[in-house]
C-alpha cells in the first residue's frame, strides 16, 4: 500500500515578476521552484555564458574560428566579429521565444505543487509544475523529486 500526500505549496510567494539572471527570462516568483520552468529554461543560461565568454575573448583579440570544411584556423577579426554577432542574434531570438513560452505557461498557473509519498521502502519528495497548459497541451508532467531509500 502506498502512502501519498499531495498538497498545494504553502508559501508567501507572490505574482511579482522576477528576472532569472543567467537567462534574462522573467517569470512570477510563485514559479521559482517549478520544474516546468527549469525544463523550459533548459540550457539557455549556459548558452548565454558561453556567448559572453566568446565575446570577451573576441574583444581581447584572442579568438579563432576553425573552418569545419578545411580544419584551418581563422584569425581575421572581421570574420570572427560577424560570427559572434550572428551567435548573439540567435541567442536573442532564443531568449525571446523562451520568454513567450514562459509567459504562456505561467499565465494561468497558481504555482508548483509540493508532493510527498512513500511505499514503505522508498520515499519521494519534490515539486510538480502546476501549469495545466504544460500538462494538457504539451503532454508533459514536469516534476522534480528527491528519492530516499528507507
N, C-alpha and C positions, 0 to 999 in steps of 0.2 A: 504494500500500500504506500502511496506517495503522500507526503505532507507538503503541500504547495501553498505559499502565501503570496498573493498578488495585491499590491496596494499602490495607490497613486503616490508619487513622490511628494512628501510634505516638506516644503521649504518656503523661504521668503523670496524666492526668485521672481523677478518681475518680467514684464513685457518689454523692459528697456532694451534697446538695441545696443549690442556690444560689437566692437571691431575685433576680429580674430587676427592679431598682429602678423603672424607668419604668412597668412594667406591674403589678407586685405579684404576678406569677406565678412560682412556684418550679419548677425543673427540675434534673436532675442535671448536675454540672459537665461530664461527658463529652459532653453535648449542646450545649455552649456555642457551637461553631462550626457547628451544624447548620442548614442552610437550611430544613428542615422546621419546626423550632421557630420560626424567624424568620417563616416564612409564617403559621403559626398565630397568632403574637402580633399579626401584622398592624398595624393602626392603634390597637391598644389603648393603647399608651404615649402616642400623640398625643391620643387621646380623653381620657385622664386628665389630661394637661397642660392641655387646653382647659377641662375641667371645673374644674380647680383655679383657673385664671385667672378663670373666670366666677364662682366662689365668692368669690374675693378682691375682684373688682370689686363684687359684690353687697354684701359686708360693708362695703366702703368707701362704699357709698351712691351709686355712680356707674353703676349698671346701668339698662338699659332693655330692654324687650321690645317687638318690633314685632308687632302683631296682623296676621297674614297676610291675613285677610279684608278688613280696612279700611286697612291700612298705617299705622295710628295707633300712636304710641309710648306704651307703658305704663310709668309710673314708680312705681307702687304697690309698696312694699317687700314687702307680704304676698303679692301675686300673683307677684312675681319670686322671692321666697323659696320658694314652692311649686314653681315651675318648676325652680329649682336643685335642690331636694330630689328631684324626680322624675328629673332627669338623673343625679344621683349614685346613686340607687337602681338605675336602668337600667344604669349603669356597674358597679355591684356585681354585678348579675346576669351581665353580660357577662364580668366577671373570673372569677366562679365557673365559668361554662360553659367558658371558655378553660382554666382550671386543670384541670378534669375531662378535657378533651381532651388536654392536655399529659401528664397522668398516664397516660392510656391509651396514648398514642404512645410514651412513654419506658419503660413498664413492662418490656418485653422487649427493648428496643433496646440494643445494645452501644456505640452512639456513631456518629458520622458516618464516612463512608469518604472518604479522600483519593483523588482521581482526577487523572491527568495523561495527556495524549495529544497526538499530533501527526500530521499527514498530510504533513509537509514544507513546507507553506505556512502553515498555521495551527496554533498550539499552544493547548491549553486546559489549565487547571489549576484545581482547586477541590475542593468537598466535595459529597457526595451524602448525603442522610439515610439512616441505617441502619435505620430503623423499617420492619419488614415490615408492620405494621398500616397505615401510611400508604400503602405501595405496593400491598399486596394488597386491602385493604378499601376504600380511598378511590380507588384507581386513579391515585395521584399519585406521581411520582418527583421529589421536591423536590431541586433541585440549584442550586448557586451556583458559577459558573465565571468565570474571567478569561480572555479571549481575547487572543492576541498574534499579529500577522502577522509572518512571517519575511521 
